[in-house]
Amino acid sequence: MDLQPALTTLKKDAPKCIAAGVVDTTTGAMMSVLCDEDLPQDILDTLGSSTQDLLASTGITAFQRAFERGYRNYYQHEYCREIVMVSADRLLVFQRCPRLEQLVVVIICHKDADLDVVRTKAREAAETIDTLV
């Protein structure tokens, strides 16, 4: 499966995009990545494992379980679909694929990028990647 065309489209369409990738959260492995800069492999590995840790953290899972108890049988999938992080100079979006929830699209943009457009493009990429895998 070649995810590069989907990432190329995401990187081109998302405003001020620095990097885009797909992480398999069952292993923490970066399946595919496209960057403006040559990032060292250890940084890419850290991004993959950090994505896995973020979505499986005790806070996220406790929050998800609380909603599952309150809305029995309503949520049939992972409750946490998307996480947005803003750092001092970067905007990061972690977007689960709709069908293959273990796959997460990660996009890194400059902080002043339009968040709504970045989120929309991440969702579109997640849907595309779902059909490719």
ABEGO torsion letter per residue (X at the ends): XBAAAAAAAAAAABBGBABBBBBBAAAGBBABBBBABBBBAAAAAAAAAAAAAAAABAAAAAAAAAAAAABBGABABBABABBBBBBAABBBBBBBBAABAABBBBBBBBAABBAAAAAAAAAAAAAAAAAAX
